Amino acid sequence: MDPRSTRPPSAGSHRIRRGPLRRTAVGALTVAAVSAFAVGAPPPSSAQPAPSQEAAVHTRATTDQVQQRLDALVAADDHYYPAALATLQRADGYAHDYVAGTGDLATGSPVPLDGEVRIGSNTKTFTAVTVLQLVGEGRIGLDRPVDTYLPGLLRGHGIDGRVITVRQLLQHTSGLPNYTYFLADGLLPHLHTYLEPRKLLDYALAKPADFAPGTSWQYSNTNFLVAGLIVEAVTHRPLSEQITERVINRIGLQHTYFPTVGDQTVHGRHPHAYHKDDPAKPLADVTEQDPSFGWAAGQMISTPSELNRFFTALLGGKLLAPAQLEQMRTTVPAPGLGKGVRYGLGLISTPLSCGGVSWGHGGSITGYSTTNAATDDGRAATIATTRLPQTQEQVSILQRDLDEALCR
């Protein structure tokens, strides 16, 4: 029996945290990668008060619109999502954490406020920042061919690393086929299997190119797999180390990390994650998994509030020099991701219903989905669920809720 039928969602709750006042431009995020990527010790920083010091339980009759939306999200479709978490940051720096649903269906334990989740394709933005820092140091050229750094690696039917550039990798205009489409037998059989990057690349190179480099746009995790390999080739160090030192440590994120080889756990307080390949079978708890099949495209873990902080820092100029940030924000149309959505270098721009655009990415991996966004005046929001959306309608609801949180 599906455990959702015996354990109703717990009452939603939230807390309010005072954060630093943001006056710089910030990043935005959408759930654009959900359908395309459903296969990707921290430094000290400002301590957050314990939830018991700040949490205020809301009833179902709460007038808080964000809490109402989160409660409705979990209740929809016969409680399709076991749990949801959200963090909303106002332009004045105040941050509000929200939860709804049940954190562990086996025990009925509550959802932890601002809990750690696997962030899937949000990892791409961390990888892109690392590449662009190396561009700024003169160690990588955006318009140099991949063969400059990985000679002879990209060869296949219509695939040639001598003509595919680094920029095309980061912008999904390379034509490389998406390796995650070719993982056989669904997601669950790969849950505890370590897949090294070169093995993942083999899945892609066995297929023909989607199009000639630079002639079209198509979301492909393979692009960031290759970008990660370039980082390692140039630095002679692991990608995880480079992301940690160049991004995570630089802005003092405490609960954001790139799991090491063999690490299948989520270290901090977290809601459990759920998935099933066969609709006739009950949900499986997939909290513990080997995320290596995401690697540079989707392996990382973070929290809603720290995703907001990351994109704020990025678009505020704390991670990239102006020239590289400008390149990152130079976009092309991204057909299939939504009306007006455009893709830069590991960064997405999405129109807001209240005017202007948001900047960010979005991401999913087995059992977890994150939808994030921020605006240039300092508003930021992240919504995480503990099951992947399955239909376009479910994706659209997440996008709508995020838009309303930013435009309220």
Buried (B, 14 or more C-beta within 10 A) or exposed (E): EBBBEEBEBBBBBBBEBEBEEBEEBBBBBBBBBBBBBBBBEBEEBEEBEEBEEBBEEBEEEBEBEBBBBBBEBBBEBEBBBBBBBBBBBBBEBEBBBBBBBBBBBEEEEBBBBBBBBBBBBBBBBBBBBBBBBBBBEEBBBBEBBBBBBBEEBBEBEBBBBEBBBBBBBBBBBBBBBBBBBBBEEBBBEBBEEEBEBEEBBBBBBEBEBBBBBBEBBBBBBBBBBBBBBBBBBBBEEBBBBBBBBBBBEBBBBBBBBBBEEEBBEBEBBBBBBBBBEEEEEEBBBBBBBBBBBBBBBBBBBBBBBBBBBBBBBBBBEBBBBEEBBEBBBEBBEBEEBBEEBBBBBBBBBBBBEEEBBBBBBBBBBBBBBBBBBBBBEBBBBBBBBBBBBBEEEBBEBBBEBBBBBBBE
